[in-house]
């Protein structure tokens, strides 16, 4: 199952990346954002975190030391991200900025965008996408990379403490869940005392949900010899997921939703399906689609407004997916693949 030709991890992540593009489309295009499209974005990102937890803990357990683990994580994240940031500053920015190029390159905000390389997220480039429905945002998808890298460090700390075994990691998960539950129950009190802003609440909520999804992915890997991956359990998981969504039972629904959804993600990713399971022979395009999807969506909206192209909403989604996939193709074959061959273990 661990061989790429025998699973659907790459394909599942690619579908999740497409889900993120579709979920963003309403807001970026200027349409009212339906609730179920927002949920699509949440579940798509959650899919990334669950799979990441499952694969990253496998990676750290197979690594000879923490330095090897760090090298593998660096080579997976940074090369493609570096090219994206350079592309955004020197190609995307000059094309779409309303400022003269001299003023654009002399603006401190232009070079501040380089801070994205150290995960101090900056969404704006001077004069770029100023009049769009979601104005002055070049790449709103970068926020999740901050959490992803934080999870890498958290897992490294846990591994150094020798807690990446079943029992210890389960205790860590339960403790984390209890802390997050107490924090969630205290949010109203914290807000009423003006100790936190709505924006900060959103960040805390995303981090909590991302952490839970990542840790559940880790636990599924650690307990993979105990968990039965079969269609009957998948049906039970679907029913549990539906119940958790329909009936709000607070923390019970929260746990039920996350565990059932995570099981279904890993269950599907582990399946050996003809053609789909061998999809990785074409390349792993999910990361590239996720990185380039948002700026391509913004660029297409800008062109649509500027030249009155009259691109319909569904044609817009289709063009965004195709263009993102094209960028991901070049990102994989010209950048990511060349660096990943240096990784000692190519599974993740």
N, C-alpha and C positions, 0 to 999 in steps of 0.2 A: 504493500500500500504506500510505503514511503517513497517509492520511485515515482517521478512525475508522470510517467506514462500510465500509471495505474490509479491516478486520482484526479479530482477536478478543482484543486485549489486555485490554480491560475485562472481557470474559466470562471469560477465563482467570484473571484476578486474583480475580474473584468466586468461581469454583470453588475456587481456592486458599484463600480466606477461609472457605468452607464446610468445606474439608478441615481447617483449623485447629480449627474448632468441634467437628467429629467427633472429632478426635484428642484434644482436651481432655476430651471427655465422660466417658470412662472414669474418669479420676482425679477429676474434679469430682463425678461421681455417686456415687463410692465403690466402683466396681468395680475388679477387678484389671486393670492396664493391659497389654493384649497387645502384644507386640513390634511387630507390623505396624501397630498404631495409632500407636505412637510414631514409626515411620518415615513414616507418613502426615503427621504434623505436621511432621517435618523437611523432607520434600519440598514440602509446601505453602509453608512459609516460604522455602525455597530458590527456589521459583517466583517469589515476590515479589522476591527479591534479583536473580535473573537478569533478569527483566523490567525491574526498576528500573535495572540497569546499562545495559541496551539503550536505554531511553528517556531516562535522565538524561544520558548522554553525548551523545545526539542533541540534547537541550535545551541543554546548555552550548555545543555547537558552533554552534547556531543563534542563541544569544544575542549581542547586540551587545557586551556587556561583562559583567564578573563581577557588577556590581550588578544587572543585569537577571536574570541567572541566580539570584542570591540571592533576589530578589523573587519569582520564580516558585516557588522551592522553599519559601519562607516561606508563601506563599498556599496552597500545596498541603497543607502539613502542619499549620500552627498553628491556623487558625480552628476546624476540626473537633475538634482535640485540646483546645483551650481550652474549648469547649462541653462536651466529655466530662468534663473535670476538674471543671468547675463543677457539672455534673449529678451527678457522683459525690459531691461534698462536700455539696451542698445538697439533693439529692433522695434519692439512693440511700442515703447515710449515715444521715440522720435516720429513714428508714423501717426500716432493718435493724439499727441499733445497739441494743445492750441497755442502753446508758447513757441517763440522762435527757438531754434535749436541751441543757439548760444546761451539763451536764458535758461533753457531746459537743463543743459549740462552744467551750468554754473549754480543751479539751485541745490541747496543742501539736502532737500527732500529726495532728490534723485539718488544721491549716494547713501542716504539713510536706508534706502531700499535694500542695500547689501546686508543690513543687519538680519535679514531673513535667513542668511546662511548660519547665523548663530541662534536662530529661532527666537529672536526678538522681533515679533511679527509686525511688519509695516505693510499696510494694504495699498498705499497711495503712491503714485508718481505724479510730479507737478504737471497740471494741465491735462492729464490723461483721463478720459472717460468722465469729464466734468458734468455733462448734461444728460447722462443716461438715467434710467429709472433707479438703478443702484449706483449712485454717482461716486466717483473717485475711489473705486475699489478695483484694483487690477486683478487680484487673485484671492478671493475669499475662502478658498479651500485650504490655505496654508495652516490654518489654526490647528487642524487635526495632527499635523506633523509634529507640532510642539508636544502634544500629549503622547504621540507615538514614541518620540525620543525620551520623554520622561519615563515612560514605561520600560524602555531599555535600561535606563539607569536604575530604576527601582528593582527590576529583576536581577540586575548585576549585583546590587547590594544584598538582595535575598540569597543569591547563590553564594556570595562570599561568606555569608553567615551560615552557610550549609543548611538552608531552609527550603531548598528546592526538592524536597521529598514529599510524598503524599500527605503524611500526617501534619508536618509543619506548615505546608502551604495551605492546607485546609483550615488550620487554626488562623493563619494570616488572613485568609479570605473572610472567615466568620467575624474576626475582629474588625476588619475593614468595613464589612457590611453593617456591623453594629454602630461604628463611628459615623458612617454616612447616614444611617437611619436617625441617629440622635441629631445630627446636623440638619437634616431635612425637617425634622419636627421643630427645630429651633429657629428656622428661617423666618417665620412670621414674627417672632419676638425680636429677632435681630433687625428686621426691616422696620418694625414699629418704633424702634429706638434710633433709627437713622444711622445704623452702624454699617450698612452695606447698600449698594445701589442695585437697581434691577439688572444692569449690565453685568455686574459682578456675580449676581445670583445665577445668571445664564452660564457664565464661565465655570462656576462651581458645579452646577448641575451637569454640564457637559463632561467635566473632569471626573465626577463621581460615576456617571454612567459609562464613560469610557474605561475607567479603572475596573468596574465590575465586569464588563464584557471581556476585557483583556484577561483578568484573573480567572473567569469561568473558562475561557479558552485554554489557559494553562492547566486548570484542574482536569478538564476533559482529556488532555494529553497525558497527565500523570496517572489518571484512573482509566486509561483506554483499555486496559486488560480486564477491568471490572464492568465497564459499560458495554451493553449489548447494542450494537448498531444494526438494527434490522427494520423492516418496513412496519412491523407491528408497533414498535416503540415510536417510530416516526409518526404514525397515525395518532398515538396517544399524545405525542408532543404537539401535533397540530391542534388537537382538541383542547389541550391545556393552554396553548397560546391564545386560541379564540376566547376561551373562558376568561383568561386574564385581561384581555382587551375589552370585553363586553362588560365585565363586572369589576368595578374599582373597589378592591379590598385593601387598599393602601399597600403596606409592605409585602403582604402575601401575594397580591397581584404582581407587584414589582419583581419579586423573586421568581414567580411562576413564569412571567413573561420572558425574563432574561434567560432562565435556564432552558425553557422549551425552545425559544428561538435559537439559542446557541447550539443546542443539540441538533436541531434541524440543519443549521449551517454546516456543522462538521459532518453530520450524516451524509448530506449531499456531496460535500467536498471529498469525502472518502470513497464514494462510489466509483466503480470502474465501468464507465459508460463508453461504448465505442465512439470513436472520433473525438468526443468531448474530452475524454480522459487523456487523449493524445494531443490535445490542443496546444500544449506547451511546446510542441515541436516547431510551431510557428513563432514562438517568442512569448514573453510575459509582458503584456502591454498594459496591464491594469494601473501600474504606478504612473506611467506616462499619460494615460487617459485622465487620471485623477489630477495630475499636475497641470496639464495644459487645458483641461476642460473649461474651467472658469474664465481664464483670459480669452480663450477663443469665443466663448459665449458673449463676453463683453464686446469683443472686437466686431463680431457679426451684428450685434445690436447697433453699434456705432455706425457701421457701414450702411445698415438698413435705414437708419434715420438720416444720415448725411446725404445719401444718394437716392433716397425714396425708392428702395428696391422692392418694397411691398412683399417682403417675405412673410408668409403666413406662419402662425405659431408652430404647427406640427412640422412644416418644412424646416423651420428654424431648428427644432430639436434634432431632426434628421441630419441637417447640415453640420450641426455642432458635434454630433456623435462621429460622423464621418471624418471631419477635420481633426478632431481630437485623436481619433484612431490613427490617422495619418502621422500626426506629430509623435504619437506614442511609438509608431513603427520605427521612425528615424531615431527617436530617443533610445529605444531598445538596441537596435542594430549598430548605431554609431557611438553610443555612450555606455549604457548600462551593461550590455553584454560583454563589452571589452574589459570592463572593470570586474564584473562578476566572475570571469574566468580565473581571477586571482584568488578568489575565495577557496579555502581549503575544502569546504563542504558546500556543494552546489544545490543542496535540497531547498534551502530558503534564501 
